[in-house]
Amino acid sequence: MKYSKAESIFPEELLRIIQEYVQGELVYIPKPKEAHLKWGEKTESKSRVSARNAEIKSLFCNGVRIEELAGRYFLSCESIKKIVYTKN
């Protein structure tokens, strides 16, 4: 999060109105809801995790044990169970 000076962003009239509510404090102004990105939309993380999970499910269906998958993918047995038993 970057810091910006209000004088360089807001019109003078708007700054005066804001100063009626707050002065000399940091104020966080969130993005509009429609500008928010879901996890992994900006990078390939989501697709990589989905591909990994599909691979784990496939291996499990072909008889690889949960303990072995946990060791192979550096995940807990509980995480592997969540992946293999989730309907997606």
Order of alpha helices (4+ residues) and beta strands (2+ residues): alpha-alpha-alpha-alpha-alpha
